[in-house]
Amino acid sequence: MGNARLRSIHVHPVKAFRGFAPREAEVEPWGLAGDRRWMLVDDGGKVVTQRQWPRLALAAAEPLPGGGIRLSAPGARPLSVPVPDPGETVTVELFRDKVRVTPAADEAAHAWCGAYVGARTRLVYLDDPATRRPVDPEYARPGETVSFADGYPLLLTTTASLDALNSLIARGGHAAEGPLPMDRFRPNVVVSGTEPWAEDDWSRVTIGEVSFRVAKPSGRCVVTTTDQDTAVRGREPLHTLGRHRRHGGKLLFGQNLVPLTRGTVRVGDPVTVDG
């Protein structure tokens, strides 16, 4: 582990949209600054992701000063959306959680998103990540919260484990689908310089100046089978994960992290395992 480094950082301002890769990012208790503070919900107030609409992979959101975003997508004119002013909140469903959110103030934002996916949607904002959504109590400590991420503040993956997975895919009869890029797994932090699957045994890790606890392995879903550049779905990596990385009914790749301290992580930072 002496050579382990932070290889890349990934922030997704809108859940399920394409992200961007800054050279550094501030770590807040609920995740990387600006990560998954916005998301789409349908007419019934339920979250919309690439699970339902793979083409969300082609939509992008860039951060603007103050927390706003600039939306862009193939065939759509870019649109800037400011953070809504504090006001009345609505309750939406994010998987098993009910979360109070603030809708985007500009109706054009809702119309833009709905036109792109081809269905009525609403763009909503997490105004107070410190109080709105607790981490899964089965794996949380008191007071821990999370943004609109699937369940935990950060997702960590390693390049060595991806290489090992791609080797298994190549030998397993679906070589034409590989090698898969890391963006299939939509991580926040990618670490290089480890042994394959070393992260399975981590309980605490420090990246640069910031410490994290490892909450649990990440169970993967159909989104990983979606090519993030074309929105076309295949069978991998779930087929191979099902044969080699199945545990308790989950197909595992990556580790969910919860920050123990605040600070800034930077590409190239050393990564140390503390337990």
Buried (B, 14 or more C-beta within 10 A) or exposed (E): BEEBBBBBBBBBBBBBBBBBEBEEBEBBBBBBBBBBBBBBBBEEBEBBBBEBBBBBBBBBBBBBEEBBBBBBBEEBEEBEBBBBEEEEBEEBBBEEBEBBBBBBBBEEBBBBBBEBBEBEBBBBBBBBBEEBBEBBEEBBEEEBBBBBBBBBBBBBBBBBBBEBBBBBBBEBEBEEBBEBEBBBBBBBBBBBBBEBBBBEEBEBBBBBEBBBBBBBBBBBBEBBBBBBEEBEEBEBBBBBBEEBBEEEEBBBBBBBBBBBEEBBBBBEBBBBBEE
